[in-house]
Amino acid sequence: MGFLVNHELRRGTSPACKVGVHATFIQKVIICMVAGFLAACLIQWRKVFAEGADDALNKGYAHTAPPGFIKKR
């Protein structure tokens, strides 16, 4: 197997060596859109998770706190 690969590379017939693969502009735009969407999902998940954890931790204190002390959403 190694002999066949080296033989092709020496002859210069391997198309992978001649042509570099680059992303087109549209592919780059799609990659950026997907990355932006994933970042927005991560930020939104963090906000929901933090608010839910905060509510879960403070729920026991809501009934004992003085009126006006806990902010209503």
C-alpha positions as protocol buffer text, in pm:
chain_id: "A"
residue {
  index: 1
  type: MET
  ca { x: 0 y: 0 z: 0 }
}
residue {
  index: 2
  type: GLY
  ca { x: 275 y: 247 z: 89 }
}
residue {
  index: 3
  type: PHE
  ca { x: 454 y: 173 z: -237 }
}
residue {
  index: 4
  type: LEU
  ca { x: 144 y: 261 z: -440 }
}
residue {
  index: 5
  type: VAL
  ca { x: 91 y: 590 z: -255 }
}
residue {
  index: 6
  type: ASN
  ca { x: 454 y: 693 z: -289 }
}
residue {
  index: 7
  type: HIS
  ca { x: 457 y: 591 z: -654 }
}
residue {
  index: 8
  type: GLU
  ca { x: 157 y: 814 z: -731 }
}
residue {
  index: 9
  type: LEU
  ca { x: 310 y: 1107 z: -547 }
}
residue {
  index: 10
  type: ARG
  ca { x: 637 y: 1074 z: -739 }
}
residue {
  index: 11
  type: ARG
  ca { x: 458 y: 1073 z: -1074 }
}
residue {
  index: 12
  type: GLY
  ca { x: 251 y: 1376 z: -978 }
}
residue {
  index: 13
  type: THR
  ca { x: -82 y: 1218 z: -1078 }
}
residue {
  index: 14
  type: SER
  ca { x: -250 y: 1261 z: -742 }
}
residue {
  index: 15
  type: PRO
  ca { x: -514 y: 1536 z: -773 }
}
residue {
  index: 16
  type: ALA
  ca { x: -500 y: 1606 z: -397 }
}
residue {
  index: 17
  type: CYS
  ca { x: -142 y: 1733 z: -428 }
}
residue {
  index: 18
  type: LYS
  ca { x: -216 y: 1963 z: -720 }
}
residue {
  index: 19
  type: VAL
  ca { x: -540 y: 2131 z: -607 }
}
residue {
  index: 20
  type: GLY
  ca { x: -580 y: 2291 z: -265 }
}
residue {
  index: 21
  type: VAL
  ca { x: -928 y: 2280 z: -117 }
}
residue {
  index: 22
  type: HIS
  ca { x: -1058 y: 2618 z: 0 }
}
residue {
  index: 23
  type: ALA
  ca { x: -1402 y: 2715 z: 126 }
}
residue {
  index: 24
  type: THR
  ca { x: -1601 y: 2941 z: -103 }
}
residue {
  index: 25
  type: PHE
  ca { x: -1757 y: 3266 z: 18 }
}
residue {
  index: 26
  type: ILE
  ca { x: -2101 y: 3105 z: 52 }
}
residue {
  index: 27
  type: GLN
  ca { x: -1955 y: 2819 z: 256 }
}
residue {
  index: 28
  type: LYS
  ca { x: -1782 y: 3070 z: 485 }
}
residue {
  index: 29
  type: VAL
  ca { x: -2110 y: 3258 z: 530 }
}
residue {
  index: 30
  type: ILE
  ca { x: -2290 y: 2936 z: 618 }
}
residue {
  index: 31
  type: ILE
  ca { x: -2015 y: 2840 z: 866 }
}
residue {
  index: 32
  type: CYS
  ca { x: -2040 y: 3183 z: 1031 }
}
residue {
  index: 33
  type: MET
  ca { x: -2420 y: 3157 z: 1048 }
}
residue {
  index: 34
  type: VAL
  ca { x: -2399 y: 2817 z: 1217 }
}
residue {
  index: 35
  type: ALA
  ca { x: -2133 y: 2938 z: 1460 }
}
residue {
  index: 36
  type: GLY
  ca { x: -2341 y: 3246 z: 1544 }
}
residue {
  index: 37
  type: PHE
  ca { x: -2652 y: 3037 z: 1597 }
}
residue {
  index: 38
  type: LEU
  ca { x: -2467 y: 2800 z: 1829 }
}
residue {
  index: 39
  type: ALA
  ca { x: -2323 y: 3093 z: 2025 }
}
residue {
  index: 40
  type: ALA
  ca { x: -2670 y: 3248 z: 2061 }
}
residue {
  index: 41
  type: CYS
  ca { x: -2809 y: 2912 z: 2177 }
}
residue {
  index: 42
  type: LEU
  ca { x: -2533 y: 2882 z: 2435 }
}
residue {
  index: 43
  type: ILE
  ca { x: -2596 y: 3234 z: 2567 }
}
residue {
  index: 44
  type: GLN
  ca { x: -2972 y: 3177 z: 2585 }
}
residue {
  index: 45
  type: TRP
  ca { x: -2927 y: 2840 z: 2757 }
}
residue {
  index: 46
  type: ARG
  ca { x: -2700 y: 3005 z: 3013 }
}
residue {
  index: 47
  type: LYS
  ca { x: -2955 y: 3277 z: 3084 }
}
residue {
  index: 48
  type: VAL
  ca { x: -3238 y: 3025 z: 3129 }
}
residue {
  index: 49
  type: PHE
  ca { x: -3022 y: 2795 z: 3340 }
}
residue {
  index: 50
  type: ALA
  ca { x: -2900 y: 3078 z: 3566 }
}
residue {
  index: 51
  type: GLU
  ca { x: -3250 y: 3221 z: 3615 }
}
residue {
  index: 52
  type: GLY
  ca { x: -3392 y: 2876 z: 3686 }
}
residue {
  index: 53
  type: ALA
  ca { x: -3118 y: 2798 z: 3935 }
}
residue {
  index: 54
  type: ASP
  ca { x: -3164 y: 3137 z: 4100 }
}
residue {
  index: 55
  type: ASP
  ca { x: -3540 y: 3081 z: 4130 }
}
residue {
  index: 56
  type: ALA
  ca { x: -3486 y: 2732 z: 4269 }
}
residue {
  index: 57
  type: LEU
  ca { x: -3242 y: 2857 z: 4532 }
}
residue {
  index: 58
  type: ASN
  ca { x: -3451 y: 3156 z: 4640 }
}
residue {
  index: 59
  type: LYS
  ca { x: -3795 y: 2995 z: 4626 }
}
residue {
  index: 60
  type: GLY
  ca { x: -3778 y: 2887 z: 4989 }
}
residue {
  index: 61
  type: TYR
  ca { x: -3711 y: 3243 z: 5104 }
}
residue {
  index: 62
  type: ALA
  ca { x: -3994 y: 3404 z: 4909 }
}
residue {
  index: 63
  type: HIS
  ca { x: -4261 y: 3330 z: 5169 }
}
residue {
  index: 64
  type: THR
  ca { x: -4053 y: 3458 z: 5466 }
}
residue {
  index: 65
  type: ALA
  ca { x: -3915 y: 3777 z: 5312 }
}
residue {
  index: 66
  type: PRO
  ca { x: -4078 y: 4112 z: 5394 }
}
residue {
  index: 67
  type: PRO
  ca { x: -4314 y: 4255 z: 5127 }
}
residue {
  index: 68
  type: GLY
  ca { x: -4134 y: 4444 z: 4853 }
}
residue {
  index: 69
  type: PHE
  ca { x: -3800 y: 4279 z: 4932 }
}
residue {
  index: 70
  type: ILE
  ca { x: -3817 y: 4024 z: 4650 }
}
residue {
  index: 71
  type: LYS
  ca { x: -3853 y: 4163 z: 4300 }
}
residue {
  index: 72
  type: LYS
  ca { x: -4134 y: 4021 z: 4093 }
}
residue {
  index: 73
  type: ARG
  ca { x: -4070 y: 3952 z: 3728 }
}
